[in-house]
Amino acid sequence: MRDRYQGKSLNRLEDVRFLTGRGTYVANDRVADVLHAHVVRSPHAFARIVKLGLDAARALPGVVAVLSEADLAADGIGELPCVTVIDAVEPIIAPPRPALARDFVRHVGDPVVLIVAETLEAAVAAAEAVDIAYEPKPCVTMATAALKPDAPLLWKEAPGNSAFLFHRGDAAAVDLAMAEAAHIVECDLFNNRVVAAPLETRAAIGFHDRKTDQFLLSVTGQAVHDTRKVLASAVFKIPLERLRVVVPDVGGGFGMKNYVYPEYVLVLWAARKLGRPVRWVCERSEDFVSSAHGRDFFSRARLALDTDGRFLALEVKAVANMGAYLSTSGPISSTNAAGSAIGGVYDIPSVFYEVRGAFTNTPPIDAYRGAGKPEANYLIERLVNLAAIKTGIDAVKLRRRNIVSRFPHRTAMGMKIDGGRFKANLDDAVALADRDGFRKRRKQSDKAGLLRGLGIACFLETSRGVPLEMARAAFEADGTVSLAVGTQSNGQGHETAYPQVAADLLGLPIDAFRFQQGDTDFLPGGNGHGGARSMHMGGTALVMAIERLIEKGRLISAHLLQAPAGQVMFVDGRFVVKSSERAIEIGKVADAARDAANLPEGLTPGLEGSATNSSELYNFPNGCHVAEVEIDPDTGVVRLDRYTIVDDFGRLINPRVALSQVHGGVAQGIGQSLLEHIVFDPEGQLLSGSFMDYTLPRAQDLPNFAGGLNESAPTKSNPLGVKGTGQAGSIAAPQTIMNAVLDALSPLGINELDMPATPYLVWSAIQKARTSGRISKWARPPMSPSIGAPAASGFG
């Protein structure tokens, strides 16, 4: 029955609600008697709090409470934990993180005081009356600098500012292969720090019922059960059942909204303390300094090749910026997540990966779309291009020679890949991008005084996330079927895709279903959508739940039809007795099942099924992208002219929705490679702290996308045959575009450049090449330097 709904590009069911203004968001939820919270934040990157004067603010009209860390401690409120578990060589050090600063502030934007008032205006006005005196200290914002012996020490608990040391792979085997290699290429790479910048900023409303001592948190989140577990167990130290967490519609998250933030603790605490609901909504400027950032990853990588250009070994030694505190799952991106994808789509016999986490005076780092997989794929694809230059082997031929072609394949990192279109993706992408015609297009650009480059890059994602998910399907009294899944959509189209699966399994029209998510009351557990896991883990859980619903319906039908249960089959929405004309529609079975008199012994009323999917299996989205850029050497401006996508995500539940996810991810990858970069000054002040200075891609920055998705290699890791789609574009695009930029600059002898390739950075590289004597033209300065030019990377 797959052909009825699955595999069809249906219009998204949720879009009618969104486009007609009926979406429900935390910031505009009408709550009676609600108070408004405002957070006073540190203006310093590192300082001791010398004085905290709150009385003047407390005396202002409309102010209900002005609270500090001393009040938190007096009420026994716990600290925010880091829940990441990794097999580290040097275990994770997680310094204390109270919801309000204790004695010291450690990054600009660190929360210091909570103000609660009758109106937001009164709360903001009161912030001006808070009298805080600071004693500034020297700070450090770059991870590699933080690990130097003379760097300012952020935490006495973390000597040398080291948060952890992580190893994966076989160092001895890599050393041996390097010693015997005919060629070794190496480079230092910086994966630049970015903000997630979702359309909707973070927001939360805390409720507390004094009669029952029950808490309710309404939040712009992505994982309600994980949020409840952290807040209840670690922070408030209460049983899980005393805290309900709900997530209404969410306007984007990209991983950033997965975590527990100080403000969520504060609104719940204030609601209990003051006996009224408390709402906090993050301003955009706050979002830049208080929400988790992504990437900020330095790596020194080496690739060994034999005389025929076959890859022998890969070594990566990296430093991951963790920020001032360890976020909820901060270390996971640079350790387990990146480590699973190191080496990409290539057959590399020996791999060793080392990463050290470093504390710096910056906002915490956590998972951002792709979570470690972009970093891993970026470095291998940059190395492959350098290897092509050093060996003289064509970049496509070098990739084909080393790409995994036999399945199942066990990687050097222990990942078992069941299948994929690795070589076919490469061949198809090169053909669709018209690589053969590139020389002609480059000559045309040369005549116009422009530089043109073509970049090719493959990618491999290891998709699964947390290996447990829950789902429930139930016929309701109004005849609809409710589908509750423990994943969380914040724009991915779950409200359409899950019903497409259920409709085919139950033989019902798609409008018969009501999708439910984002409420700890719906299911006993669930793990959100991180790791491109929703259809793999949540979809499988839903299939299992519906199978149990059907099995219960079969037993009830046998009772109603007076037939042996073994003779009853479920076909096209009906239970049918074999070799008989006796049948009953599933809806009528559901109606009958509400009356215990119609049930066989041992069954409870209602037609429903619940299931837990605890699969440990990964799936492996993969693909090849090709970019073509044109660079104006007079200004350094890079124009992305062509972009080709050939991806393998197994079977597609809704091809249009899947492709839109890819396009969105590519847009974010374009942003990181050409435009986006978080920049701090020497005092730790955020220079790119608004959309005036931090550039997101706009429509004019995006080309038309060619190519698409291929379904010929479904995975066997789940019954739907699907592979994770949501993160792939952001994993593939950065290296594809940077390879194109460097190809354009290669005639000038420029083979290395860090992201983002802003006009200033590109122009500067051209000028450096000119002054070194490699070229003699294109020397006119740009209009103005870009604030997005990154600091020098490397391990110095």
C-alpha positions in Angstrom: 0.0 0.0 0.0 3.1 2.3 -0.1 2.0 3.8 -3.4 -1.2 5.4 -2.0 0.5 8.0 0.3 4.1 7.1 1.0 6.4 8.3 -1.7 4.0 11.1 -2.7 4.8 14.8 -2.6 1.7 15.8 -0.7 1.3 19.4 0.4 2.2 19.8 4.1 -0.9 19.5 6.2 0.5 21.9 8.9 1.0 24.7 6.4 -2.6 25.6 6.3 -2.5 26.4 10.0 0.7 28.3 9.7 -0.2 30.4 6.7 -3.6 31.4 8.2 -2.1 32.7 11.4 -3.3 29.8 13.6 0.2 28.6 14.7 0.7 28.6 18.5 3.9 29.9 19.9 5.2 30.5 23.4 5.7 34.2 22.9 2.1 35.0 21.9 0.3 32.4 24.0 -2.4 34.2 26.0 -1.8 33.4 29.6 -3.9 34.9 32.4 -2.2 36.8 35.2 1.2 36.2 33.6 4.3 38.1 34.9 7.2 39.1 32.6 10.8 38.2 33.2 13.9 40.1 32.1 17.5 38.9 32.6 20.3 41.2 33.5 23.5 39.9 31.8 27.2 40.4 32.1 28.8 43.1 29.9 32.2 41.4 30.6 33.7 38.3 29.2 35.5 37.5 32.5 35.1 39.3 35.7 34.5 39.0 39.5 31.2 40.3 40.8 32.3 42.8 43.5 28.9 44.4 44.3 25.3 43.5 43.6 22.9 46.2 44.5 19.2 45.3 44.0 17.2 47.5 46.3 16.7 50.4 43.9 15.3 48.0 41.3 13.0 46.3 43.8 11.5 49.7 44.7 10.4 50.6 41.2 6.7 50.5 40.2 5.5 47.2 38.7 8.5 45.2 39.9 7.5 42.0 41.7 10.9 40.5 42.3 14.6 41.0 41.7 16.5 37.8 42.3 20.1 36.7 42.4 22.1 33.5 42.7 22.0 33.9 46.5 18.2 33.5 46.3 18.6 30.4 44.1 21.0 28.8 46.6 18.6 29.6 49.5 15.8 27.8 47.7 18.0 24.7 47.0 17.9 25.1 43.2 20.5 22.8 41.6 22.9 23.6 38.8 22.5 22.9 35.1 24.3 19.6 34.3 26.1 18.4 31.2 24.6 14.9 30.5 27.1 13.9 27.7 28.7 10.5 28.3 31.8 9.7 26.3 34.7 7.2 26.7 37.3 9.9 27.2 41.0 9.5 27.8 40.8 12.4 30.2 37.2 12.4 31.6 34.9 15.3 31.1 35.2 18.2 33.6 31.9 19.9 34.1 32.3 23.0 36.3 29.3 24.2 38.2 26.7 26.2 36.2 24.0 27.8 38.4 21.2 29.5 36.5 22.5 32.9 37.7 26.2 33.8 38.0 27.9 32.9 41.2 30.8 35.2 42.2 32.2 35.4 38.6 30.8 36.0 35.1 32.6 34.0 32.4 31.2 35.3 29.1 29.4 38.4 27.8 25.7 37.6 28.3 26.2 35.4 31.3 22.9 35.8 33.4 23.4 37.6 36.7 20.0 38.9 37.9 16.4 38.0 37.2 13.8 40.7 37.2 10.1 39.8 37.3 7.5 42.5 36.8 3.9 43.1 35.8 5.0 44.3 32.4 8.0 43.7 30.3 8.6 47.4 30.1 8.7 47.6 33.9 11.2 44.7 34.0 13.5 46.3 31.5 13.3 49.7 33.2 14.3 48.0 36.5 17.3 46.5 34.9 18.8 50.0 34.6 18.5 50.4 38.4 20.4 47.3 39.2 23.8 48.3 40.6 26.5 45.8 39.7 30.2 46.4 40.1 32.7 44.1 38.3 36.4 43.5 38.5 37.4 42.6 35.0 39.9 39.9 34.3 42.0 38.9 31.3 39.9 36.7 29.0 40.5 34.2 26.2 38.1 33.4 23.3 40.1 31.1 21.0 40.2 27.4 21.9 43.9 26.9 20.9 44.9 30.0 22.8 43.0 28.8 25.9 45.2 25.7 26.1 48.5 27.6 26.2 50.3 27.7 29.5 49.9 31.5 29.9 46.2 31.6 29.2 43.8 33.0 31.8 42.3 30.1 33.8 38.5 30.0 33.7 38.0 27.3 36.3 40.1 25.9 39.1 38.4 22.6 38.4 39.8 22.5 34.9 43.6 22.9 34.9 44.9 24.3 31.6 41.3 25.1 30.6 41.0 21.5 29.4 37.4 20.1 29.4 38.3 16.6 28.1 40.6 14.5 25.9 38.9 12.0 23.5 40.5 9.4 21.3 39.0 7.1 18.7 40.7 4.8 16.3 44.1 3.1 16.1 47.0 5.5 16.5 49.7 2.8 16.1 48.3 1.6 12.8 48.1 5.2 11.5 51.7 5.9 12.5 52.9 2.8 10.7 50.9 3.7 7.5 52.3 7.2 7.6 55.8 5.9 7.8 55.3 3.7 4.7 53.3 6.2 2.6 54.4 7.6 -0.7 52.5 10.8 -0.1 51.3 12.7 2.9 49.1 15.8 2.7 48.3 17.8 5.7 46.5 21.0 6.6 45.1 23.1 9.4 41.4 23.8 9.2 39.1 26.0 11.1 35.3 25.3 11.2 34.0 28.7 12.0 31.7 29.5 14.9 28.1 30.3 13.9 24.8 31.0 15.6 21.7 29.0 14.7 19.5 32.1 14.2 16.1 30.4 14.0 13.2 32.7 13.0 11.7 32.3 16.5 14.0 33.0 19.4 13.9 31.0 22.6 11.0 31.6 25.0 9.5 29.9 28.0 6.6 30.2 30.4 6.8 28.7 33.9 3.7 27.6 35.8 3.4 26.2 39.3 0.3 25.0 41.1 0.7 25.5 44.8 -2.1 23.2 45.7 -0.7 20.2 44.0 3.0 21.3 43.9 3.0 20.6 40.1 5.2 22.4 37.6 4.4 23.1 33.9 7.0 24.4 31.5 5.9 25.7 28.1 9.0 26.1 26.0 10.4 26.5 22.5 12.1 23.2 22.7 13.0 20.1 20.8 13.1 17.3 23.3 10.4 17.5 26.0 11.3 14.3 27.9 15.1 15.1 28.1 14.2 18.7 29.3 11.9 17.3 32.0 14.5 14.8 33.1 17.3 17.4 33.5 15.1 20.0 35.2 13.2 17.6 37.5 16.1 15.3 38.5 19.1 17.6 38.5 17.8 21.1 39.1 14.6 20.9 41.2 15.2 17.5 42.6 11.6 16.4 42.3 9.9 13.2 40.8 9.4 13.3 37.1 5.7 13.2 37.4 5.6 16.6 39.1 6.9 18.4 36.0 5.1 18.5 32.7 6.9 19.9 29.7 5.0 21.0 26.6 6.2 22.4 23.3 3.7 24.2 21.0 4.7 25.2 17.5 8.4 26.0 17.1 9.8 28.4 14.5 13.0 26.6 13.8 15.7 25.3 16.1 18.5 23.5 14.2 19.7 21.8 17.3 20.0 25.0 19.4 16.7 24.4 21.2 17.5 20.9 22.3 19.1 22.0 25.5 18.2 23.2 29.0 19.1 26.9 29.5 19.3 29.0 32.7 16.1 30.9 31.7 14.0 27.7 31.8 15.1 27.1 35.4 14.4 30.7 36.3 10.8 30.9 35.0 9.8 27.7 36.9 11.6 28.9 40.0 10.0 32.3 39.9 6.6 30.9 39.2 6.8 28.8 42.3 8.2 31.6 44.3 5.7 34.2 43.2 2.6 32.1 42.7 1.9 33.3 39.2 3.0 32.2 35.7 6.2 33.8 34.5 7.0 34.4 30.8 10.5 35.1 29.3 11.1 35.8 25.6 14.6 36.1 24.3 15.4 39.3 22.4 17.5 38.8 19.2 20.5 40.5 20.8 20.2 38.1 23.8 20.0 35.2 21.4 23.5 35.9 20.1 25.1 35.9 23.6 22.9 33.4 25.5 21.9 30.6 23.1 24.3 27.8 22.2 26.6 28.5 19.3 27.8 25.9 16.8 31.1 24.5 15.3 34.2 26.5 16.4 36.5 23.5 15.7 40.2 23.6 14.9 41.8 20.5 13.3 45.2 19.5 12.1 44.7 16.6 9.6 47.0 14.3 7.7 46.1 11.9 4.9 48.5 9.2 3.7 48.5 7.8 0.2 50.4 5.1 -1.7 52.0 5.5 -5.1 48.7 4.7 -6.8 46.8 7.3 -4.9 45.0 4.9 -2.6 44.3 6.2 0.9 46.2 4.4 3.6 45.6 6.4 6.8 44.0 9.5 8.2 45.0 11.3 11.4 43.1 14.2 12.9 44.1 16.1 16.0 41.5 18.7 16.9 40.6 21.3 19.5 36.9 22.0 20.2 35.8 25.2 21.8 33.3 24.4 24.5 32.7 28.0 25.6 32.6 29.0 29.3 30.4 26.2 30.4 29.5 22.7 29.2 26.1 22.9 27.6 23.6 20.0 28.1 25.3 17.8 25.5 28.1 20.1 24.5 31.0 17.6 24.1 29.0 15.1 21.9 29.4 16.9 18.6 33.1 17.0 18.6 33.6 13.5 20.0 31.2 10.6 19.4 29.3 12.3 16.6 32.3 13.6 14.6 34.2 10.4 15.3 31.6 8.2 13.7 31.9 10.1 10.4 35.6 10.7 10.2 36.8 9.5 6.8 33.6 10.2 5.0 32.7 7.9 2.1 36.2 6.6 1.6 37.8 3.3 2.3 40.6 4.3 4.7 42.1 1.3 6.5 43.5 3.1 9.5 42.1 6.2 11.2 43.0 8.0 14.4 40.9 10.9 15.8 41.9 13.0 18.8 40.0 16.0 20.2 40.6 18.1 23.2 37.8 20.3 24.5 38.7 23.8 25.7 37.0 26.3 28.0 36.9 29.8 26.7 35.2 33.1 27.7 32.4 32.7 25.1 28.9 31.3 25.1 28.7 27.5 25.3 28.9 25.4 22.1 26.5 22.6 21.5 25.1 20.6 18.5 24.1 22.7 15.5 22.6 21.1 12.3 24.7 18.1 11.5 26.5 18.1 15.0 30.0 16.9 14.2 29.3 15.4 10.8 29.9 18.7 9.0 33.2 19.1 10.8 34.3 15.5 9.9 33.2 15.6 6.2 34.7 19.1 5.8 38.2 18.1 6.7 38.4 14.9 4.7 37.1 16.6 1.5 39.5 19.4 1.9 42.3 16.9 2.3 41.2 14.9 -0.8 41.5 18.1 -2.9 44.9 18.8 -1.6 45.9 15.2 -2.3 44.7 15.6 -5.9 47.0 18.7 -6.2 50.0 16.9 -4.7 49.7 13.6 -6.6 48.6 15.1 -9.9 45.6 12.8 -10.0 42.3 14.2 -11.1 40.1 15.0 -8.1 37.2 12.9 -9.4 39.4 10.0 -10.3 41.1 10.1 -6.9 37.6 10.0 -5.2 36.4 7.1 -7.4 39.6 5.2 -6.7 39.1 5.4 -2.9 35.3 5.5 -2.5 33.6 2.6 -0.7 32.1 0.4 -3.3 31.4 -3.0 -1.6 28.7 -3.4 1.1 28.3 -4.1 3.9 31.4 -2.1 4.7 33.0 -1.8 8.2 34.8 1.6 8.6 38.0 2.0 10.6 35.8 3.6 13.3 33.7 0.5 13.6 30.6 1.7 11.7 28.9 -0.9 9.6 27.4 0.6 6.5 24.7 -1.5 4.9 24.7 0.2 1.5 24.6 3.4 -0.5 25.1 5.0 -3.9 28.6 6.4 -3.1 30.1 6.0 -6.6 26.9 6.5 -8.4 26.3 9.7 -6.6 29.7 11.0 -7.6 29.3 10.0 -11.3 25.7 11.4 -11.5 26.7 14.7 -9.8 29.7 15.3 -12.1 27.6 14.6 -15.2 24.6 16.8 -14.1 27.0 19.6 -13.2 28.5 19.5 -16.8 32.0 19.3 -15.6 33.1 18.7 -19.2 31.7 22.1 -20.1 33.5 23.9 -17.2 36.6 24.8 -19.2 34.5 26.8 -21.6 32.7 28.6 -18.8 36.0 29.4 -17.1 37.3 31.0 -20.3 34.2 33.2 -20.5 34.8 34.3 -16.9 38.4 35.0 -17.7 37.4 37.3 -20.6 35.2 39.2 -18.1 38.2 39.5 -15.6 36.6 37.1 -13.2 37.9 33.9 -11.6 35.8 30.8 -11.9 36.1 27.6 -9.9 34.4 24.2 -9.6 34.2 22.3 -6.4 33.2 18.7 -5.8 32.6 17.0 -2.5 31.0 13.9 -1.2 29.5 13.4 2.3 28.5 10.7 4.7 26.2 11.1 7.7 25.8 8.6 10.5 22.2 9.0 11.4 20.4 7.7 14.4 20.7 9.9 17.5 19.6 8.4 20.8 18.8 4.7 20.2 15.3 4.7 21.7 12.0 6.1 20.6 8.3 5.7 21.5 5.0 6.0 19.6 1.3 5.4 20.1 -1.6 5.1 17.7 -5.2 5.1 19.0 -8.7 5.4 17.6 -10.5 8.3 19.4 -14.2 8.7 20.2 -14.6 11.2 17.3 -13.4 8.6 14.8 -10.0 10.1 14.2 -6.8 8.3 14.9 -4.3 10.0 17.1 -0.6 9.5 16.4 1.8 10.4 19.2 5.5 10.2 18.6 8.4 11.1 20.9 10.3 13.0 18.2 9.8 16.7 17.7 9.1 18.8 14.6 10.2 22.4 14.3 9.7 22.7 10.6 10.5 19.3 9.2 6.9 18.3 8.2 6.2 15.6 10.7 2.6 16.5 10.8 2.4 15.3 7.2 5.0 12.5 7.0 3.8 10.4 9.9 0.2 10.4 8.8 1.4 9.3 5.3 3.0 6.3 6.9 0.0 5.5 9.1 -2.6 6.0 6.3 -1.0 3.3 4.2 -0.6 0.9 7.1 -4.2 1.3 8.2 -5.8 1.8 4.8 -7.5 5.0 5.9 -7.5 8.5 4.3 -4.8 10.9 5.5 -7.3 13.3 6.9 -8.4 10.6 9.4 -5.3 11.3 11.5 -4.4 13.7 14.3 -0.7 14.1 14.9 0.5 14.7 18.5 3.9 15.7 19.8 5.7 17.9 22.2 4.0 17.0 25.5 5.3 14.7 28.2 1.7 13.6 29.0 1.4 12.0 25.5 4.0 9.3 26.0 6.2 8.0 28.8 9.4 8.8 26.9 10.9 10.1 23.7 14.1 11.6 22.5 13.3 14.4 20.1 14.7 14.8 16.6 18.4 15.3 17.1 20.6 13.3 14.7 18.2 13.2 11.7 16.5 10.3 13.6 12.8 11.1 13.2 11.7 8.7 10.5 14.4 6.1 11.2 13.6 5.9 15.0 10.2 7.5 15.4 8.8 6.2 12.1 9.8 2.7 13.0 8.3 3.1 16.5 5.1 4.2 14.8 5.1 1.2 12.5 5.5 -1.0 15.5 2.7 0.7 17.4 0.3 0.4 14.4 1.2 -3.3 14.0 0.2 -3.8 17.6 -3.0 -1.8 17.1 -3.8 -4.1 14.1 -3.0 -7.2 16.0 -5.4 -6.1 18.8 -8.0 -5.3 16.2 -7.5 -8.7 14.6 -8.3 -10.4 17.9 -11.4 -8.2 18.5 -12.5 -8.8 14.9 -12.2 -12.6 15.3 -14.4 -12.3 18.4 -17.0 -10.1 16.6 -17.0 -12.3 13.4 -17.0 -15.5 15.4 -14.0 -16.8 13.6 -10.7 -18.3 14.7 -8.1 -15.6 15.2 -5.7 -17.4 12.9 -8.3 -17.1 10.0 -8.6 -13.3 10.2 -6.4 -11.0 8.0 -6.1 -7.3 7.8 -6.4 -6.0 4.2 -7.0 -2.4 3.0 -8.6 -1.1 6.1 -10.7 -4.2 6.8 -10.4 -7.4 8.9 -11.3 -10.3 6.6 -12.0 -13.9 7.4 -10.0 -16.2 5.0 -12.0 -18.0 2.3 -15.1 -16.1 3.4 -17.1 -12.9 2.6 -17.2 -12.0 6.2 -15.3 -8.7 6.9 -15.5 -5.7 9.1 -14.0 -2.2 8.7 -11.4 -1.1 11.2 -13.4 1.9 12.2 -16.3 -0.3 13.2 -13.9 -2.5 15.2 -12.7 0.6 17.0 -16.3 1.6 17.8 -17.1 -1.8 19.1 -13.8 -1.9 21.1 -15.0 0.9 23.3 -17.5 -1.5 25.0 -15.8 -4.2 27.1 -18.7 -6.5 26.3 -17.4 -6.7 22.7 -13.9 -7.7 23.7 -12.4 -11.2 24.1 -11.1 -12.0 27.5 -7.9 -10.2 28.5 -8.2 -7.2 26.3 -8.8 -3.6 27.6 -11.3 -1.3 26.0 -10.2 0.8 23.0 -8.3 0.2 19.8 -4.7 1.4 20.3 -1.1 0.3 20.1 2.1 1.5 21.7 5.7 0.6 21.0 9.2 1.4 21.9 11.9 1.2 19.2 15.3 0.5 20.9 17.2 -0.2 17.7 21.0 0.4 17.9 21.3 0.5 14.1 22.5 3.6 12.2 21.6 4.5 8.7 24.0 6.4 6.4 22.7 9.2 4.3 25.2 10.1 1.6 25.6 12.1 -1.5 27.8 14.2 -3.8 27.4 18.0 -4.4 29.0 20.2 -7.0 29.4 24.0 -6.8 30.5 26.5 -9.3 31.6 30.0 -8.2 32.7 33.2 -9.8 35.0 35.6 -8.0 35.6 39.3 -8.7 39.3 39.7 -7.9 38.9 43.5 -7.5 36.6 43.1 -4.6 36.9 39.5 -3.4 33.2 39.0 -3.8 32.2 35.3 -4.4 29.1 34.6 -6.4 27.7 31.1 -6.2 26.6 30.5 -9.8 25.6 26.8 -10.0 24.9 24.1 -7.4 24.2 20.4 -8.1 22.8 17.9 -5.6 22.7 14.1 -5.9 21.7 12.5 -2.6 20.8 9.1 -1.3 18.3 9.0 1.5 16.8 5.6 0.8 13.1 5.6 0.4 11.3 9.0 0.7 8.0 9.3 2.5 7.4 12.7 0.9 10.0 13.6 -1.8 9.1 17.3 -1.8 9.4 17.7 1.9 12.7 15.8 1.9 14.1 18.0 -0.9 13.0 21.1 0.9 15.0 19.9 4.0 18.0 19.4 1.8 17.7 22.9 0.2 17.4 24.5 3.7 20.5 22.7 4.9 22.4 23.7 1.8 21.4 27.3 2.4 22.8 27.1 6.0 26.0 25.5 4.6 26.3 28.4 2.1 25.9 30.8 5.0 28.7 29.2 6.9 31.1 28.9 4.0 30.6 32.4 2.6 28.9 34.7 5.1 28.4 33.7 8.7 31.0 34.0 11.4 31.0 34.9 15.1 33.8 37.4 15.9 35.0 38.4 19.3 37.4 41.3 20.1 40.3 40.9 22.5 38.1 41.8 25.4 35.6 39.0 24.5 33.0 41.4 23.2 30.8 40.0 20.4 31.4 42.1 17.3 29.0 40.2 15.1 26.2 40.4 17.6 23.2 41.4 15.4 22.0 41.0 11.9 23.7 44.3 11.1 27.0 42.5 11.5 26.2 38.8 11.2 25.2 38.0 7.7 22.6 35.3 7.0 22.1 34.1 3.4 19.4 35.8 1.5 17.6 34.8 -1.7 20.1 36.6 -3.9 22.9 34.5 -2.3 21.3 31.2 -3.4 21.5 29.8 -6.9 18.9 27.6 -8.5 19.6 24.0 -7.3 20.0 21.2 -9.9 19.7 17.5 -9.3 17.8 15.8 -6.5 17.3 12.7 -4.5 17.7 9.0 -5.6 15.7 6.2 -3.9 17.4 3.2 -5.4 19.4 2.2 -2.3 16.9 1.8 0.7 18.5 0.9 4.0 17.7 -2.3 5.8 18.2 -0.7 9.2 14.5 0.1 9.5 11.2 -1.2 7.9 10.6 2.1 6.0 13.9 1.9 4.2 14.5 5.6 5.1 17.7 7.5 5.8 17.9 10.8 7.8 17.4 13.8 5.6 17.3 16.9 7.7 21.0 17.6 8.3 22.6 16.5 5.0 22.6 19.8 3.2 24.6 21.6 5.9 27.0 18.6 6.0 27.7 18.7 2.3 27.7 22.4 1.3 30.6 24.0 3.1 33.4 21.8 1.7 31.7 21.8 -1.7 31.7 25.6 -1.9 35.2 26.0 -0.4 36.6 23.5 -2.9 35.1 25.7 -5.6 36.5 28.9 -4.1 40.0 27.4 -3.9 39.7 26.0 -7.4 39.0 29.5 -8.6 42.0 30.8 -6.7 44.4 28.0 -7.6 45.9 29.7 -10.7 47.2 32.3 -8.2 48.8 29.6 -6.1 46.2 29.8 -3.3 45.4 26.4 -2.0 44.4 27.1 1.6 41.7 29.4 2.9 39.4 29.2 6.0 35.7 29.8 6.1 33.9 32.0 5.7 35.2 33.1 2.2 34.1 36.7 2.8 35.1 39.4 0.2 37.8 40.8 2.6 39.3 37.4 3.3 39.4 36.4 -0.4 40.7 39.8 -1.5 43.4 39.7 1.2 44.5 36.2 0.0 44.8 37.6 -3.6 46.9 40.6 -2.4 49.2 38.3 -0.4 49.7 36.2 -3.5 50.4 39.4 -5.5 53.0 40.8 -3.1 54.7 37.4 -2.9 55.3 37.7 -6.6 53.0 35.0 -7.8 50.7 37.4 -9.6 50.9 41.0 -10.7 47.3 42.2 -11.1 44.0 42.5 -9.1 45.5 44.8 -6.5 42.6 47.3 -6.0 41.4 47.4 -2.3 37.8 46.4 -1.5 35.2 48.8 -0.4 35.6 47.9 3.3 36.9 44.9 5.3 34.3 42.4 6.4 33.6 41.9 10.0 33.3 38.2 9.2 37.0 37.8 8.5 38.0 35.0 11.0 41.0 35.2 13.2 44.0 33.1 12.1 43.5 29.5 12.8 46.0 26.8 13.6 47.8 25.5 16.7 50.6 28.1 16.8 
